[in-house]
């Protein structure tokens, strides 16, 4: 792989890593994200059931986004480790070179796209 292309892909991955880490930190700093206010959902107060449903939906949505970002961060870290090891761009299943176009579109790609897909 061309060194300049590899450098651009590494920069893209490092930028994505910083963005993901910042978002994950923001999720963790939300008071109600990590079930900080779940007790409110269990109480019998004068809160309208629709409001409780909305609150629960928002919390579940945030948790889903948090877990998705954590998983993506793992993929980005894996790709950066492969760059450092000199194995980036090599299919983990076939050992073939992953096309640069695929890596530009999906820098965390681990495999080539088979013709059957």
VOPAGU-2260 file (C-alpha; in pm, 1 decimal, decimal comma):
REM VOPAGU-2260
SITE   aa  ch    i         X         Y         Z
SITE  UNK   A    0       0,0       0,0       0,0
SITE  UNK   A    1     121,1     347,8     -84,4
SITE  UNK   A    2     269,3     521,8     223,0
SITE  UNK   A    3      77,1     843,9     158,1
SITE  UNK   A    4    -255,0     657,2     137,1
SITE  UNK   A    5    -168,8     466,1     454,9
SITE  UNK   A    6     -86,9     792,0     633,9
SITE  UNK   A    7    -422,1     943,9     528,1
SITE  UNK   A    8    -610,1     635,2     646,9
SITE  UNK   A    9    -422,5     639,7     979,1
SITE  UNK   A   10    -508,1    1007,8    1026,2
SITE  UNK   A   11    -873,3     931,7     948,4
SITE  UNK   A   12    -874,5     648,3    1203,4
SITE  UNK   A   13    -705,6     863,3    1468,7
SITE  UNK   A   14    -960,9    1140,2    1412,9
SITE  UNK   A   15   -1246,4     889,4    1441,5
SITE  UNK   A   16   -1089,1     750,5    1758,9
SITE  UNK   A   17   -1082,2    1096,1    1920,6
SITE  UNK   A   18   -1445,8    1157,4    1820,6
SITE  UNK   A   19   -1558,3     822,1    1957,8
SITE  UNK   A   20   -1369,2     868,2    2284,2
SITE  UNK   A   21   -1525,7    1211,1    2328,8
SITE  UNK   A   22   -1876,2    1076,9    2263,9
SITE  UNK   A   23   -1820,8     786,0    2503,2
SITE  UNK   A   24   -1701,3    1027,2    2771,6
SITE  UNK   A   25   -2012,4    1238,5    2714,2
SITE  UNK   A   26   -2235,9     931,6    2754,0
SITE  UNK   A   27   -2058,2     834,8    3075,3
SITE  UNK   A   28   -2099,0    1185,8    3214,1
SITE  UNK   A   29   -2475,4    1185,8    3159,2
SITE  UNK   A   30   -2625,3    1142,8    3502,5
SITE  UNK   A   31   -2916,9     927,1    3392,5
SITE  UNK   A   32   -2743,8     720,2    3124,5
SITE  UNK   A   33   -2590,8     457,2    3347,5
SITE  UNK   A   34   -2917,7     390,9    3526,8
SITE  UNK   A   35   -2862,2     683,9    3761,3
SITE  UNK   A   36   -3232,2     768,3    3771,7
SITE  UNK   A   37   -3391,8     428,8    3714,4
SITE  UNK   A   38   -3554,4     452,9    4054,7
SITE  UNK   A   39   -3771,4     732,7    3923,6
SITE  UNK   A   40   -3919,3     495,3    3668,3
SITE  UNK   A   41   -4019,8     253,6    3940,2
SITE  UNK   A   42   -4187,3     506,6    4165,6
SITE  UNK   A   43   -4559,6     566,8    4186,8
SITE  UNK   A   44   -4569,9     942,2    4167,0
SITE  UNK   A   45   -4774,2    1178,5    3959,9
SITE  UNK   A   46   -4559,4    1145,9    3648,7
SITE  UNK   A   47   -4765,2    1066,5    3341,4
SITE  UNK   A   48   -4699,7     712,8    3210,4
SITE  UNK   A   49   -4625,3     860,9    2867,2
SITE  UNK   A   50   -4350,2    1074,2    3017,6
SITE  UNK   A   51   -4201,0     769,4    3185,0
SITE  UNK   A   52   -4213,0     582,5    2853,1
SITE  UNK   A   53   -4039,1     868,8    2676,1
SITE  UNK   A   54   -3770,2     883,6    2946,2
SITE  UNK   A   55   -3712,9     508,4    2924,2
SITE  UNK   A   56   -3695,8     523,1    2543,1
SITE  UNK   A   57   -3438,4     803,3    2554,8
SITE  UNK   A   58   -3226,0     616,8    2808,8
SITE  UNK   A   59   -3237,0     296,4    2602,6
SITE  UNK   A   60   -3148,0     490,4    2287,2
SITE  UNK   A   61   -2849,9     650,5    2461,1
SITE  UNK   A   62   -2732,7     311,5    2591,3
SITE  UNK   A   63   -2757,2     164,4    2241,0
SITE  UNK   A   64   -2552,5     451,1    2096,3
SITE  UNK   A   65   -2299,4     415,9    2377,7
SITE  UNK   A   66   -2250,5      43,8    2310,6
SITE  UNK   A   67   -2230,3      99,5    1934,6
SITE  UNK   A   68   -1961,9     364,4    1981,1
SITE  UNK   A   69   -1765,1     138,5    2219,1
SITE  UNK   A   70   -1772,6    -140,4    1960,9
SITE  UNK   A   71   -1665,5      97,8    1683,0
SITE  UNK   A   72   -1381,2     225,8    1902,7
SITE  UNK   A   73   -1259,8    -133,4    1941,4
SITE  UNK   A   74   -1260,0    -170,5    1561,8
SITE  UNK   A   75   -1068,7     156,0    1517,3
SITE  UNK   A   76    -811,9      52,5    1779,6
SITE  UNK   A   77    -772,7    -284,0    1607,0
SITE  UNK   A   78    -708,2    -112,3    1272,5
SITE  UNK   A   79    -452,1     122,5    1430,0
SITE  UNK   A   80    -276,0    -174,2    1592,3
SITE  UNK   A   81    -260,3    -344,7    1252,5
SITE  UNK   A   82    -107,8     -30,5    1100,0
SITE  UNK   A   83     159,7     -30,0    1371,1
SITE  UNK   A   84     221,8    -402,9    1316,6
SITE  UNK   A   85     243,7    -362,2     938,6
SITE  UNK   A   86     -52,2    -591,1     869,8
SITE  UNK   A   87    -315,8    -327,6     787,7
SITE  UNK   A   88    -500,3    -388,9     463,2
SITE  UNK   A   89    -451,7    -765,8     469,3
SITE  UNK   A   90    -768,0    -977,8     483,2
SITE  UNK   A   91    -788,0   -1167,0     811,6
SITE  UNK   A   92    -962,8   -1459,8     642,7
SITE  UNK   A   93    -783,9   -1501,0     310,0
SITE  UNK   A   94    -453,5   -1317,1     352,5
SITE  UNK   A   95    -525,6   -1122,4      35,2
SITE  UNK   A   96    -477,9    -748,5       9,3
SITE  UNK   A   97    -792,7    -546,7      80,8
SITE  UNK   A   98    -855,5    -300,9    -204,1
SITE  UNK   A   99    -765,3      58,0    -114,8
SITE  UNK   A  100   -1109,9     173,5    -228,4
SITE  UNK   A  101   -1267,8     -49,2      36,2
SITE  UNK   A  102   -1031,8      78,6     304,9
SITE  UNK   A  103   -1106,7     438,3     209,7
SITE  UNK   A  104   -1479,3     365,7     245,3
SITE  UNK   A  105   -1444,5     145,7     555,6
SITE  UNK   A  106   -1104,3     204,6     719,4
SITE  UNK   A  107   -1178,1     -62,5     981,5
SITE  UNK   A  108   -1240,8    -334,5     722,3
SITE  UNK   A  109   -1089,9    -665,9     827,1
SITE  UNK   A  110   -1173,0    -867,9     517,3
SITE  UNK   A  111   -1208,2    -841,5     142,6
SITE  UNK   A  112   -1557,9    -848,3       1,9
SITE  UNK   A  113   -1615,7   -1186,3    -155,7
SITE  UNK   A  114   -1792,6   -1209,6    -488,0
SITE  UNK   A  115   -2072,4   -1407,2    -321,3
SITE  UNK   A  116   -2161,4   -1109,8    -100,6
